[in-house]
Amino acid sequence: MARGFWNIMGEIDYVGQKKAEYLYKVIILVSCLIGFAISCITKQFMYTGYAAMISTIVSLILVVPPWPWYKKNPLTWSSKPKKS
């Protein structure tokens, strides 16, 4: 069943891969910085860990599946040259 799901979803293109990479880096960085700031204010370092775990889960949900917004620039392959 999982194989059928991935066949329906398809694959992402190179531009989509760059977008996905940038998105997960921004999500994890921003949430860890916010978690670190909150943990400095409250003196509870576990908030940084919570922020890292939550941001990892959110970025996995947003980046791992080949969502349609990652497939907007498909590659155009050249046709096979004709033999004369």
N, CA, C and O atoms as a DFTB+ gen file, in Angstrom:
336 C
 N C O
     1  1       0.821      -1.197       0.000
     2  2       0.000       0.000       0.000
     3  2       0.862       1.256       0.000
     4  3       0.532       2.231      -0.675
     5  1       1.945       1.244       0.737
     6  2       2.809       2.423       0.784
     7  2       3.430       2.695      -0.576
     8  3       3.593       3.852      -0.965
     9  1       3.777       1.640      -1.301
    10  2       4.374       1.827      -2.621
    11  2       3.389       2.507      -3.567
    12  3       3.786       3.364      -4.357
    13  1       2.122       2.140      -3.501
    14  2       1.104       2.774      -4.328
    15  2       0.922       4.242      -3.990
    16  3       0.704       5.064      -4.880
    17  1       1.009       4.575      -2.708
    18  2       0.894       5.971      -2.276
    19  2       2.016       6.808      -2.870
    20  3       1.766       7.905      -3.370
    21  1       3.251       6.310      -2.823
    22  2       4.378       7.083      -3.345
    23  2       4.330       7.174      -4.861
    24  3       4.798       8.163      -5.425
    25  1       3.781       6.174      -5.538
    26  2       3.636       6.265      -6.987
    27  2       2.636       7.346      -7.370
    28  3       2.817       8.030      -8.377
    29  1       1.584       7.506      -6.575
    30  2       0.598       8.552      -6.840
    31  2       1.209       9.929      -6.605
    32  3       0.991      10.854      -7.388
    33  1       1.972      10.061      -5.529
    34  2       2.552      11.354      -5.172
    35  2       3.626      11.790      -6.163
    36  3       3.747      12.985      -6.433
    37  1       4.401      10.877      -6.709
    38  2       5.437      11.227      -7.660
    39  2       6.717      11.674      -6.980
    40  3       6.931      11.416      -5.796
    41  1       7.569      12.351      -7.745
    42  2       8.858      12.811      -7.250
    43  2       8.946      14.321      -7.389
    44  3       8.239      14.922      -8.198
    45  1       9.824      14.934      -6.591
    46  2       9.991      16.378      -6.681
    47  2      11.134      16.707      -7.636
    48  3      12.011      15.877      -7.877
    49  1      11.115      17.920      -8.175
    50  2      12.152      18.347      -9.101
    51  2      13.310      18.997      -8.342
    52  3      13.291      19.084      -7.114
    53  1      14.316      19.452      -9.090
    54  2      15.511      20.021      -8.463
    55  2      15.216      21.331      -7.738
    56  3      15.769      21.580      -6.667
    57  1      14.368      22.155      -8.298
    58  2      13.995      23.411      -7.633
    59  2      13.228      23.098      -6.354
    60  3      13.428      23.756      -5.333
    61  1      12.360      22.107      -6.403
    62  2      11.630      21.682      -5.214
    63  2      12.552      21.134      -4.139
    64  3      12.306      21.328      -2.949
    65  1      13.618      20.448      -4.554
    66  2      14.591      19.942      -3.582
    67  2      15.293      21.090      -2.863
    68  3      15.510      21.031      -1.652
    69  1      15.645      22.129      -3.609
    70  2      16.285      23.289      -2.974
    71  2      15.327      23.985      -2.019
    72  3      15.725      24.409      -0.934
    73  1      14.052      24.105      -2.426
    74  2      13.050      24.719      -1.549
    75  2      12.870      23.905      -0.275
    76  3      12.792      24.466       0.818
    77  1      12.804      22.587      -0.414
    78  2      12.624      21.713       0.746
    79  2      13.817      21.807       1.691
    80  3      13.646      21.844       2.910
    81  1      15.021      21.845       1.132
    82  2      16.219      21.956       1.967
    83  2      16.243      23.283       2.714
    84  3      16.546      23.323       3.907
    85  1      15.926      24.357       2.022
    86  2      15.897      25.673       2.663
    87  2      14.821      25.723       3.749
    88  3      15.044      26.279       4.825
    89  1      13.660      25.142       3.464
    90  2      12.551      25.163       4.413
    91  2      12.892      24.430       5.705
    92  3      12.630      24.943       6.793
    93  1      13.476      23.235       5.597
    94  2      13.769      22.511       6.834
    95  2      14.858      23.203       7.637
    96  3      14.821      23.182       8.867
    97  1      15.830      23.817       6.964
    98  2      16.876      24.539       7.695
    99  2      16.302      25.747       8.433
   100  3      16.659      26.002       9.584
   101  1      15.419      26.483       7.776
   102  2      14.816      27.661       8.408
   103  2      13.929      27.253       9.579
   104  3      13.986      27.869      10.643
   105  1      13.113      26.223       9.389
   106  2      12.214      25.781      10.464
   107  2      13.010      25.376      11.697
   108  3      12.703      25.813      12.806
   109  1      14.019      24.552      11.511
   110  2      14.788      24.065      12.655
   111  2      15.582      25.188      13.302
   112  3      15.626      25.280      14.529
   113  1      16.210      26.042      12.506
   114  2      17.018      27.126      13.065
   115  2      16.169      28.114      13.859
   116  3      16.509      28.462      14.990
   117  1      15.067      28.564      13.268
   118  2      14.229      29.563      13.939
   119  2      13.619      28.998      15.218
   120  3      13.631      29.660      16.256
   121  1      13.093      27.795      15.153
   122  2      12.464      27.249      16.358
   123  2      13.484      26.936      17.442
   124  3      13.180      27.081      18.626
   125  1      14.675      26.514      17.071
   126  2      15.705      26.272      18.093
   127  2      16.177      27.581      18.718
   128  3      16.443      27.627      19.919
   129  1      16.283      28.635      17.930
   130  2      16.647      29.935      18.501
   131  2      15.566      30.440      19.449
   132  3      15.869      30.965      20.521
   133  1      14.314      30.280      19.057
   134  2      13.212      30.682      19.941
   135  2      13.215      29.823      21.204
   136  3      13.057      30.342      22.309
   137  1      13.395      28.521      21.045
   138  2      13.456      27.641      22.209
   139  2      14.622      27.970      23.122
   140  3      14.491      27.903      24.344
   141  1      15.772      28.327      22.539
   142  2      16.932      28.699      23.349
   143  2      16.668      29.996      24.105
   144  3      17.031      30.124      25.274
   145  1      16.033      30.958      23.434
   146  2      15.713      32.223      24.111
   147  2      14.742      31.986      25.269
   148  3      14.915      32.540      26.354
   149  1      13.733      31.169      25.033
   150  2      12.773      30.868      26.100
   151  2      13.459      30.121      27.239
   152  3      13.178      30.376      28.410
   153  1      14.355      29.203      26.897
   154  2      15.040      28.460      27.957
   155  2      16.000      29.346      28.740
   156  3      16.225      29.103      29.925
   157  1      16.568      30.360      28.111
   158  2      17.423      31.304      28.849
   159  2      16.585      32.159      29.799
   160  3      17.009      32.451      30.918
   161  1      15.413      32.553      29.356
   162  2      14.547      33.385      30.201
   163  2      14.012      32.579      31.383
   164  3      14.012      33.063      32.515
   165  1      13.558      31.356      31.125
   166  2      12.942      30.548      32.184
   167  2      13.948      29.686      32.943
   168  3      13.596      29.069      33.948
   169  1      15.195      29.637      32.475
   170  2      16.254      28.813      33.083
   171  2      15.912      27.320      33.048
   172  3      16.296      26.567      33.942
   173  1      15.201      26.910      32.028
   174  2      14.847      25.505      31.817
   175  2      15.360      25.089      30.432
   176  3      14.734      25.391      29.416
   177  1      16.497      24.398      30.403
   178  2      17.113      24.035      29.129
   179  2      16.276      23.039      28.327
   180  3      16.465      22.908      27.118
   181  1      15.364      22.343      28.981
   182  2      14.563      21.348      28.264
   183  2      13.698      21.981      27.176
   184  3      13.296      21.287      26.242
   185  1      13.403      23.274      27.270
   186  2      12.611      23.934      26.230
   187  2      13.356      23.969      24.897
   188  3      12.730      23.928      23.838
   189  1      14.674      24.043      24.942
   190  2      15.451      23.972      23.707
   191  2      15.295      22.594      23.070
   192  3      15.135      22.481      21.855
   193  1      15.340      21.562      23.881
   194  2      15.137      20.204      23.366
   195  2      13.747      19.997      22.813
   196  3      13.572      19.371      21.767
   197  1      12.751      20.526      23.517
   198  2      11.378      20.428      23.017
   199  2      11.239      21.147      21.676
   200  3      10.611      20.632      20.751
   201  1      11.822      22.326      21.577
   202  2      11.748      23.080      20.322
   203  2      12.432      22.323      19.194
   204  3      11.933      22.302      18.069
   205  1      13.571      21.699      19.485
   206  2      14.277      20.926      18.460
   207  2      13.449      19.723      18.014
   208  3      13.374      19.428      16.822
   209  1      12.832      19.035      18.961
   210  2      12.014      17.866      18.609
   211  2      10.780      18.267      17.804
   212  3      10.463      17.636      16.796
   213  1      10.094      19.303      18.242
   214  2       8.887      19.743      17.538
   215  2       9.231      20.247      16.141
   216  3       8.524      19.945      15.181
   217  1      10.317      21.015      16.023
   218  2      10.691      21.530      14.707
   219  2      11.118      20.409      13.772
   220  3      10.878      20.489      12.567
   221  1      11.739      19.379      14.297
   222  2      12.111      18.238      13.462
   223  2      10.871      17.523      12.944
   224  3      10.815      17.147      11.773
   225  1       9.891      17.334      13.793
   226  2       8.651      16.671      13.370
   227  2       7.911      17.515      12.336
   228  3       7.427      16.989      11.334
   229  1       7.824      18.821      12.577
   230  2       7.139      19.712      11.626
   231  2       7.866      19.725      10.286
   232  3       7.230      19.658       9.234
   233  1       9.197      19.810      10.320
   234  2       9.936      19.834       9.058
   235  2       9.838      18.495       8.330
   236  3       9.814      18.470       7.099
   237  1       9.783      17.390       9.057
   238  2       9.582      16.095       8.403
   239  2       8.238      16.039       7.688
   240  3       8.143      15.530       6.571
   241  1       7.208      16.558       8.330
   242  2       5.874      16.554       7.718
   243  2       5.840      17.450       6.479
   244  3       5.180      17.120       5.493
   245  1       6.543      18.574       6.525
   246  2       6.506      19.516       5.408
   247  2       7.487      19.187       4.287
   248  3       7.284      19.615       3.151
   249  1       8.539      18.439       4.583
   250  2       9.596      18.259       3.594
   251  2       9.634      16.854       2.992
   252  3       9.893      16.718       1.796
   253  1       9.389      15.821       3.768
   254  2       9.581      14.459       3.267
   255  2       8.578      14.058       2.185
   256  3       9.009      13.547       1.152
   257  1       7.270      14.258       2.356
   258  2       6.367      13.877       1.260
   259  2       6.552      14.800       0.050
   260  3       6.808      15.993       0.216
   261  1       6.427      14.261      -1.145
   262  2       6.566      15.091      -2.339
   263  2       5.294      15.906      -2.600
   264  3       4.507      15.564      -3.482
   265  1       5.101      16.956      -1.852
   266  2       3.911      17.798      -1.989
   267  2       3.901      18.468      -3.364
   268  3       4.959      18.633      -3.970
   269  1       2.722      18.859      -3.869
   270  2       2.632      19.458      -5.207
   271  2       3.449      20.738      -5.378
   272  3       3.898      21.027      -6.487
   273  1       3.654      21.511      -4.311
   274  2       4.408      22.753      -4.478
   275  2       5.896      22.496      -4.683
   276  3       6.643      23.438      -4.950
   277  1       6.344      21.259      -4.567
   278  2       7.730      20.906      -4.876
   279  2       7.881      20.371      -6.295
   280  3       8.993      20.048      -6.714
   281  1       6.783      20.271      -7.043
   282  2       6.825      19.674      -8.381
   283  2       6.394      20.664      -9.465
   284  3       5.792      20.265     -10.461
   285  1       6.695      21.935      -9.280
   286  2       6.229      22.944     -10.232
   287  2       7.175      23.159     -11.411
   288  3       6.785      23.794     -12.391
   289  1       8.391      22.657     -11.346
   290  2       9.376      22.859     -12.412
   291  2       9.923      21.519     -12.897
   292  3      11.077      21.190     -12.621
   293  1       9.112      20.740     -13.615
   294  2       9.594      19.425     -14.056
   295  2      10.684      19.559     -15.120
   296  3      10.739      20.538     -15.864
   297  1      11.533      18.563     -15.165
   298  2      12.577      18.545     -16.183
   299  2      11.970      18.195     -17.533
   300  3      11.093      17.336     -17.623
   301  1      12.436      18.859     -18.574
   302  2      12.016      18.500     -19.924
   303  2      13.179      17.759     -20.572
   304  3      14.258      18.317     -20.771
   305  1      12.943      16.524     -20.889
   306  2      13.979      15.694     -21.480
   307  2      13.966      15.880     -22.988
   308  3      12.906      16.034     -23.595
   309  1      15.133      15.866     -23.579
   310  2      15.197      15.973     -25.034
   311  2      14.801      14.633     -25.638
   312  3      15.011      13.573     -25.049
   313  1      14.227      14.714     -26.822
   314  2      13.780      13.487     -27.475
   315  2      14.973      12.750     -28.077
   316  3      16.046      13.320     -28.278
   317  1      14.757      11.495     -28.353
   318  2      15.802      10.661     -28.923
   319  2      16.067      11.105     -30.365
   320  3      15.126      11.295     -31.136
   321  1      17.334      11.270     -30.728
   322  2      17.598      11.677     -32.119
   323  2      17.215      10.564     -33.099
   324  3      17.405       9.377     -32.834
   325  1      16.670      10.991     -34.235
   326  2      16.253      10.021     -35.251
   327  2      17.467       9.533     -36.033
   328  3      18.350      10.311     -36.396
   329  1      17.488       8.248     -36.278
   330  2      18.562       7.675     -37.097
   331  2      18.186       7.832     -38.564
   332  3      17.061       7.538     -38.970
   333  1      19.160       8.305     -39.359
   334  2      18.846       8.460     -40.776
   335  2      19.580       7.473     -41.631
   336  3      19.421       7.476     -42.852
